[in-house]
Amino acid sequence: MNKADLVDQVAARTGQTKVAVAASIEAAMEVIIDTVAESESVTLSGFGTFEPRERKARTGRNPRTGDAVPIPPRTVPSFRPGNSFKAAVE
């Protein structure tokens, strides 16, 4: 399912227009992205938690030459599903 399919499904369930649903979904995604980018987490009860995670610095390998390449530490986005989400998928 892509974003257009999601918009179609939500519009069908709520009776709202696709334009209104698309704007709502886009706004929610922007808020989640902005919040996680500010090193905070977003918890949606029953769904899950979006949070930033720190990756430590490490040494990688260049696959062509085999040389060691330093990989700097960085922050990456992460999603941890909630219990009811996990139960629904099982």
N, CA, C and O atoms as a DFTB+ gen file, in Angstrom:
360 C
 N C O
     1  1       0.845      -1.177       0.000
     2  2       0.000       0.000       0.000
     3  2       0.884       1.232       0.000
     4  3       1.831       1.317       0.782
     5  1       0.586       2.184      -0.867
     6  2       1.323       3.443      -0.880
     7  2       0.441       4.553      -0.308
     8  3      -0.670       4.287       0.151
     9  1       0.928       5.790      -0.334
    10  2       0.194       6.888       0.283
    11  2      -1.156       7.117      -0.396
    12  3      -2.144       7.392       0.284
    13  1      -1.212       7.008      -1.721
    14  2      -2.482       7.200      -2.428
    15  2      -3.507       6.144      -2.015
    16  3      -4.684       6.455      -1.836
    17  1      -3.058       4.898      -1.864
    18  2      -3.955       3.834      -1.405
    19  2      -4.447       4.104       0.019
    20  3      -5.615       3.876       0.334
    21  1      -3.552       4.587       0.868
    22  2      -3.919       4.926       2.243
    23  2      -4.975       6.024       2.253
    24  3      -5.964       5.937       2.982
    25  1      -4.765       7.054       1.447
    26  2      -5.738       8.148       1.362
    27  2      -7.086       7.606       0.917
    28  3      -8.114       7.967       1.490
    29  1      -7.099       6.748      -0.093
    30  2      -8.355       6.157      -0.575
    31  2      -9.073       5.378       0.531
    32  3     -10.282       5.523       0.711
    33  1      -8.334       4.560       1.264
    34  2      -8.927       3.735       2.325
    35  2      -9.487       4.597       3.460
    36  3     -10.591       4.347       3.944
    37  1      -8.726       5.608       3.880
    38  2      -9.185       6.465       4.979
    39  2     -10.390       7.285       4.534
    40  3     -11.332       7.464       5.306
    41  1     -10.374       7.780       3.312
    42  2     -11.513       8.552       2.806
    43  2     -12.763       7.683       2.750
    44  3     -13.854       8.151       3.073
    45  1     -12.619       6.431       2.346
    46  2     -13.764       5.525       2.274
    47  2     -14.322       5.227       3.667
    48  3     -15.536       5.114       3.833
    49  1     -13.450       5.097       4.664
    50  2     -13.906       4.771       6.023
    51  2     -14.493       5.964       6.758
    52  3     -15.399       5.808       7.577
    53  1     -13.976       7.170       6.466
    54  2     -14.429       8.346       7.212
    55  2     -15.489       9.156       6.482
    56  3     -16.202       9.940       7.110
    57  1     -15.608       8.985       5.184
    58  2     -16.572       9.761       4.419
    59  2     -16.079      11.150       4.067
    60  3     -16.832      11.951       3.512
    61  1     -14.817      11.453       4.382
    62  2     -14.237      12.744       4.035
    63  2     -13.733      12.704       2.595
    64  3     -13.596      11.637       1.997
    65  1     -13.463      13.878       2.059
    66  2     -12.925      13.931       0.700
    67  2     -11.478      13.471       0.697
    68  3     -10.785      13.549       1.712
    69  1     -11.035      12.994      -0.449
    70  2      -9.648      12.544      -0.569
    71  2      -8.674      13.702      -0.358
    72  3      -7.589      13.506       0.189
    73  1      -9.054      14.903      -0.786
    74  2      -8.189      16.072      -0.614
    75  2      -7.992      16.368       0.870
    76  3      -6.873      16.641       1.305
    77  1      -9.069      16.317       1.646
    78  2      -8.982      16.589       3.088
    79  2      -8.167      15.514       3.795
    80  3      -7.353      15.818       4.667
    81  1      -8.384      14.275       3.423
    82  2      -7.645      13.173       4.044
    83  2      -6.162      13.272       3.686
    84  3      -5.304      13.080       4.547
    85  1      -5.860      13.567       2.438
    86  2      -4.460      13.687       2.015
    87  2      -3.762      14.810       2.779
    88  3      -2.612      14.660       3.191
    89  1      -4.450      15.928       2.969
    90  2      -3.867      17.044       3.720
    91  2      -3.634      16.657       5.178
    92  3      -2.618      17.034       5.761
    93  1      -4.552      15.919       5.765
    94  2      -4.401      15.488       7.157
    95  2      -3.238      14.517       7.320
    96  3      -2.442      14.640       8.251
    97  1      -3.147      13.561       6.417
    98  2      -2.056      12.583       6.488
    99  2      -0.715      13.268       6.279
   100  3       0.250      12.974       6.985
   101  1      -0.646      14.173       5.321
   102  2       0.594      14.904       5.054
   103  2       1.001      15.735       6.267
   104  3       2.176      15.760       6.633
   105  1       0.038      16.416       6.894
   106  2       0.330      17.223       8.078
   107  2       0.818      16.357       9.228
   108  3       1.760      16.731       9.927
   109  1       0.183      15.194       9.435
   110  2       0.606      14.287      10.510
   111  2       2.031      13.793      10.272
   112  3       2.835      13.720      11.201
   113  1       2.333      13.456       9.026
   114  2       3.688      12.987       8.712
   115  2       4.717      14.092       8.944
   116  3       5.803      13.827       9.459
   117  1       4.386      15.319       8.569
   118  2       5.311      16.440       8.778
   119  2       5.574      16.662      10.265
   120  3       6.713      16.903      10.665
   121  1       4.527      16.580      11.083
   122  2       4.691      16.769      12.527
   123  2       5.577      15.670      13.106
   124  3       6.453      15.950      13.924
   125  1       5.360      14.432      12.693
   126  2       6.178      13.321      13.188
   127  2       7.629      13.514      12.774
   128  3       8.530      13.352      13.597
   129  1       7.872      13.857      11.514
   130  2       9.239      14.059      11.025
   131  2       9.916      15.196      11.779
   132  3      11.054      15.049      12.225
   133  1       9.227      16.334      11.930
   134  2       9.813      17.481      12.628
   135  2      10.126      17.158      14.083
   136  3      11.168      17.564      14.599
   137  1       9.231      16.430      14.749
   138  2       9.434      16.100      16.155
   139  2      10.609      15.153      16.338
   140  3      11.434      15.361      17.227
   141  1      10.698      14.115      15.510
   142  2      11.812      13.165      15.617
   143  2      13.127      13.853      15.238
   144  3      14.171      13.544      15.812
   145  1      13.085      14.779      14.283
   146  2      14.294      15.521      13.897
   147  2      14.800      16.393      15.044
   148  3      15.987      16.710      15.109
   149  1      13.899      16.779      15.947
   150  2      14.284      17.567      17.118
   151  2      14.680      16.684      18.303
   152  3      14.728      17.153      19.441
   153  1      14.959      15.423      18.039
   154  2      15.399      14.451      19.050
   155  2      14.337      14.147      20.097
   156  3      14.668      13.867      21.249
   157  1      13.069      14.197      19.712
   158  2      11.982      13.820      20.600
   159  2      11.253      12.632      19.988
   160  3      11.399      12.359      18.796
   161  1      10.475      11.932      20.793
   162  2       9.734      10.789      20.266
   163  2       8.252      11.130      20.169
   164  3       7.750      12.016      20.862
   165  1       7.564      10.401      19.289
   166  2       6.123      10.556      19.092
   167  2       5.497       9.203      19.376
   168  3       5.815       8.221      18.706
   169  1       4.605       9.137      20.366
   170  2       3.943       7.898      20.728
   171  2       2.474       7.974      20.361
   172  3       1.763       8.879      20.798
   173  1       2.020       7.026      19.559
   174  2       0.613       6.910      19.198
   175  2       0.104       5.646      19.882
   176  3       0.435       4.536      19.465
   177  1      -0.697       5.809      20.927
   178  2      -1.168       4.672      21.720
   179  2      -1.833       3.627      20.833
   180  3      -2.677       3.947      19.997
   181  1      -1.442       2.389      21.029
   182  2      -1.983       1.288      20.257
   183  2      -1.316       1.099      18.915
   184  3      -1.491       0.055      18.288
   185  1      -0.559       2.077      18.455
   186  2       0.105       1.976      17.155
   187  2       1.597       1.773      17.323
   188  3       2.142       0.768      16.867
   189  1       2.268       2.724      17.975
   190  2       3.698       2.578      18.179
   191  2       4.370       3.895      18.479
   192  3       3.715       4.914      18.698
   193  1       5.706       3.858      18.485
   194  2       6.506       5.023      18.830
   195  2       7.542       5.279      17.741
   196  3       8.276       4.379      17.332
   197  1       7.582       6.522      17.284
   198  2       8.621       6.982      16.374
   199  2       9.646       7.694      17.236
   200  3       9.284       8.563      18.029
   201  1      10.922       7.344      17.098
   202  2      11.938       7.945      17.950
   203  2      13.281       8.013      17.231
   204  3      13.547       7.233      16.316
   205  1      14.130       8.959      17.658
   206  2      15.481       8.999      17.099
   207  2      16.372       8.022      17.854
   208  3      16.233       7.853      19.065
   209  1      17.278       7.385      17.140
   210  2      18.233       6.482      17.775
   211  2      19.640       6.862      17.344
   212  3      19.877       7.260      16.203
   213  1      20.554       6.732      18.275
   214  2      21.956       7.069      18.000
   215  2      22.698       5.825      17.545
   216  3      22.625       4.779      18.190
   217  1      23.403       5.939      16.447
   218  2      24.296       4.866      16.011
   219  2      25.714       5.268      16.373
   220  3      26.124       6.405      16.140
   221  1      26.455       4.341      16.937
   222  2      27.822       4.614      17.342
   223  2      28.739       4.666      16.122
   224  3      28.421       4.143      15.054
   225  1      29.870       5.304      16.315
   226  2      30.888       5.304      15.262
   227  2      31.414       3.881      15.115
   228  3      31.513       3.147      16.097
   229  1      31.745       3.498      13.901
   230  2      32.251       2.152      13.672
   231  2      33.162       2.156      12.467
   232  3      33.288       3.163      11.770
   233  1      33.785       1.043      12.233
   234  2      34.665       0.895      11.085
   235  2      34.019      -0.051      10.091
   236  3      33.645      -1.172      10.433
   237  1      33.893       0.416       8.851
   238  2      33.344      -0.412       7.790
   239  2      34.449      -0.823       6.834
   240  3      35.616      -0.493       7.046
   241  1      34.090      -1.530       5.798
   242  2      35.061      -1.970       4.796
   243  2      34.607      -1.550       3.412
   244  3      33.432      -1.675       3.067
   245  1      35.549      -1.050       2.619
   246  2      35.281      -0.758       1.226
   247  2      35.217      -2.102       0.506
   248  3      36.207      -2.834       0.516
   249  1      34.083      -2.458      -0.124
   250  2      33.975      -3.785      -0.726
   251  2      34.913      -4.017      -1.908
   252  3      35.249      -5.163      -2.208
   253  1      35.336      -2.961      -2.575
   254  2      36.250      -3.132      -3.716
   255  2      37.688      -3.356      -3.290
   256  3      38.381      -4.225      -3.818
   257  1      38.131      -2.544      -2.311
   258  2      39.544      -2.607      -1.931
   259  2      39.790      -3.334      -0.623
   260  3      40.908      -3.777      -0.361
   261  1      38.770      -3.460       0.194
   262  2      38.941      -4.099       1.495
   263  2      39.512      -3.165       2.541
   264  3      39.743      -3.581       3.676
   265  1      39.748      -1.893       2.179
   266  2      40.296      -0.928       3.122
   267  2      39.276      -0.598       4.203
   268  3      38.070      -0.600       3.960
   269  1      39.781      -0.315       5.399
   270  2      38.923       0.103       6.507
   271  2      38.457       1.535       6.259
   272  3      39.244       2.395       5.864
   273  1      37.174       1.778       6.495
   274  2      36.603       3.107       6.301
   275  2      35.905       3.502       7.593
   276  3      35.033       2.774       8.066
   277  1      36.275       4.650       8.178
   278  2      35.581       5.066       9.405
   279  2      34.170       5.565       9.070
   280  3      33.981       6.338       8.130
   281  1      33.195       5.116       9.845
   282  2      31.815       5.556       9.688
   283  2      31.482       6.370      10.932
   284  3      31.525       5.841      12.043
   285  1      31.151       7.652      10.764
   286  2      30.914       8.516      11.925
   287  2      29.595       8.181      12.626
   288  3      28.727       7.536      12.037
   289  1      29.441       8.616      13.880
   290  2      28.168       8.399      14.575
   291  2      27.080       9.246      13.917
   292  3      27.358      10.302      13.349
   293  1      25.836       8.764      14.002
   294  2      24.735       9.533      13.438
   295  2      23.423       9.156      14.108
   296  3      23.321       8.123      14.771
   297  1      22.437       9.996      13.929
   298  2      21.106       9.767      14.468
   299  2      20.206       9.290      13.338
   300  3      20.193       9.884      12.260
   301  1      19.452       8.220      13.577
   302  2      18.556       7.672      12.563
   303  2      17.150       7.548      13.149
   304  3      17.001       7.347      14.354
   305  1      16.119       7.666      12.312
   306  2      14.761       7.487      12.811
   307  2      14.457       6.005      13.024
   308  3      14.987       5.146      12.319
   309  1      13.607       5.720      13.993
   310  2      13.263       4.342      14.311
   311  2      11.781       4.271      14.661
   312  3      11.207       5.239      15.161
   313  1      11.165       3.124      14.397
   314  2       9.770       2.897      14.766
   315  2       9.695       1.633      15.595
   316  3      10.241       0.595      15.223
   317  1       9.002       1.734      16.738
   318  2       8.793       0.581      17.613
   319  2       7.286       0.357      17.703
   320  3       6.580       1.189      18.271
   321  1       6.776      -0.749      17.155
   322  2       5.329      -0.969      17.162
   323  2       4.789      -1.197      18.569
   324  3       5.484      -1.726      19.437
   325  1       3.537      -0.789      18.781
   326  2       2.865      -0.990      20.058
   327  2       2.352      -2.420      20.180
   328  3       2.341      -3.170      19.204
   329  1       1.931      -2.786      21.372
   330  2       1.496      -4.165      21.628
   331  2       0.283      -4.563      20.797
   332  3       0.240      -5.676      20.272
   333  1      -0.709      -3.674      20.666
   334  2      -1.891      -4.044      19.894
   335  2      -1.562      -4.164      18.407
   336  3      -2.171      -4.972      17.706
   337  1      -0.610      -3.373      17.918
   338  2      -0.167      -3.491      16.524
   339  2       0.511      -4.837      16.326
   340  3       0.233      -5.538      15.352
   341  1       1.394      -5.200      17.239
   342  2       2.086      -6.498      17.157
   343  2       1.090      -7.633      17.196
   344  3       1.202      -8.586      16.425
   345  1       0.110      -7.542      18.091
   346  2      -0.891      -8.614      18.230
   347  2      -1.723      -8.757      16.958
   348  3      -2.054      -9.875      16.565
   349  1      -2.061      -7.659      16.318
   350  2      -2.862      -7.698      15.094
   351  2      -2.105      -8.341      13.939
   352  3      -2.701      -8.993      13.081
   353  1      -0.792      -8.152      13.923
   354  2       0.023      -8.722      12.833
   355  2       0.266     -10.206      13.043
   356  3       0.370     -10.961      12.077
   357  1       0.357     -10.628      14.290
   358  2       0.619     -12.052      14.575
   359  2      -0.519     -12.858      14.165
   360  3      -0.497     -14.079      14.319
